[in-house]
Amino acid sequence: MARPLLLRPLGSLSMLDLFFRKYVWVVNALLLFAAAWLSAKTVNTVVGAAIRPTPQIDLRAAPPTPARPVAPAQVEPDKIYALIGQKPPAPAPAESAEAAPPPPRTCDDAKAAPVKATLRAQLVAGVIAEKPQWSIASITDLASRETRIYGVGDSFQGAKILAIGRMKEPHDITGQGYKMVAVVCHDGRKEFIDFEPGEAAAPAFQAATAPTPGAAAAALPPDGVKTVAENRYDVKRSVLDQSLSNMSSLATQARMVPNFKNGVANGFKLFSIQPNSLYASVGIENGDVVTKINGYEINSPDKALEVYQKLKEASHISLELERNGQPIRKEYNVTGP
């Protein structure tokens, strides 16, 4: 029983040995082919690497790489206002590319400054009423030498009188001097007529409803006025002539308005009299009502201007006034050349 077990392996090994011996040449051929292929592949790779040219890069010819733009941070206002619970403001209206030209400064422009009138005219005197539209002025037509009284709204040499008031005097070094003028609308622009004919610079115009505070504070008392007795005075003619020829200066020293008694005009009332003024020097006080001058009633602007013309040659002046309802008479002797 033990022999058969020993004979089987010996038979199997003989058959395998025979197989390898019979086909060993095939195995050798395959191994040779594989070795030849690997050798050829290696030689081919080495030769190809040896004969291949080395690549070169010309950095000078290469264009510079542009910098990558960085986009600015974007802010969305609508989302920001939504976060804080508010509504964005309404867009502002688009403005015109060209600024609108300034409006022409004409007679209707309240801010337009008047210029010296080109009319042949000269202001003689002016009376300022409590209401500006009631003020009047005596103006001389230098062409016809005719002097007439005009009010606001009247026509003079084709021009319309717009106002009668005070204008700041540009030549006054104190900056507080004013002169009387009549503002007219001539050829579509504002002009003023004063006591001196001819062209002049245009100072700012101020409607004269009340004297400017301090306008006559710098005035000095006249040297030609002397008190000789109660309600009696000596006045040098030079002082009188100077005062009558410069009505604008007198207008800044006091305020004069028409006065009415029992509904009838009986003269002119003076108040806001400045210290050291001519009015104060000749004994006139605030609240006095001047009713007559040299016997002439001055209950209207026409008569007041008529008396003004006669005072230039008078050697004696009698002034009748009311003070606190009581009549007072003042006498003035005009002395000197």
Phi, psi and omega in degrees: 000334183279335182292312181303324180295329180279333184283332184294313180293325180295323178292321181293319180293330180290320180292320180292321179296321178294321181297312181294322179293326181287322186247020180294332180293331179292319181295320179295322180295319180295319179296319178297319180297318180294319180294319178296320181294317180295322179294316179297320181295319180293315180298318181299318181294317181294316180295316179300319179293329182285322185270348180287131180291148179282124180292139179235140182246123177273100182291336181289328182279342183288132178293144179295141179284119181297143178292140181285120181295142178259118181291134178293157180293132180263129178249126180257101184301323182301318180290324180294315179295328178294326180293324182266003176074028180240163177260140179294148180293154179291143180296140180290145178296143182293133179274151179293143181297326180248133179294141180293138180294147180297147180294148180295139181271101185245189181294335180279351181274114182293336182270355182287130180276133179287154177245167181300132184293143175268358178288152176274081185213159179214136178281132179262313180199164178214146178238123183262120179270165179298323173261123187305327183288350178263357180293151181226163180213146175261118186238136179259129173277108185292342178284316181259354182060028180258134179248127179225166179260132182232150176242174179297128181100347179285163179255137180220117181050041179081357178255151180258132179281120183266322184199158174230117185194201182255145176234141181295134181277115184289339183269002180278119185289338179281343182075010183240005181275143179227156176225154180280136179217161170244118182269128182235160174256110184232121180056037175082005179228160180279133175225159178234146176249127179233196184283349181241117178289153177119166180289149178203165177293156184259098174282170181291139182265139178232120178300131188262085172260344178203148179293146179288131180302132178082002184296326181245017181296330182275358182291145179258149179296142181295138178282341185268015178246127182225133178274121181257336178194179178295122179065021176230135187218151169253131183232126176290143181297328180298323178292318180296314181296319180295321180290318182289335180273351180232072181294333179295324178292319177296325182293335180275350184268347179195165177248132184234127179225153177298143179246142182237139177228121184057036178080005181239137179291129181236007178153199181237134181262135180247138174205177187056039179288129182280143175299152178063014178274172179296322180300314180293327182290331181262015171087016178268135183243165178299133180094351178293142178247112179279119184255325182217148173229118183054037177084353180270127175290141179238053181271009177211155178299327180298315182289328178295319179288329177294318178294324180302318180293326183282337182290341183295333182246007183283142175259348178216137181235128177247126184242121177252130181215167175245133177230115182056038178083356181254136179286142178223141179238130179240139182243138181228124175264124179270117184242165177084171183288000000 
